[in-house]
Amino acid sequence: MFDPPMEVLAAIDHITHVVYQMGQPQILYHSTPPTAGYLYQMLVLTGPEGCGKEELAHRLCQDFGEYFGVGSV
């Protein structure tokens, strides 16, 4: 109870993250562009765990929602 194993902490953290993500608005785009000559612009955020990628993505969507949306694999 006072010193749980790392696996238990990781599981609790994962559950918290999943529940939090379910409450966030997300935009899903069609995977097919309108015409064959049109390409979607994509911004990929990479970096080590805990550096703020998710916070940046949400902030971009909040401040510039007409240009950015969140997609997942």
Buried (B, 14 or more C-beta within 10 A) or exposed (E): EEEEEEEEEEEEEEEEEEEEEEEEEEEEEEEEEEEEEEEEEEEEEEEEEEEEBBEEBBEBBEEEEEEBBBEEE
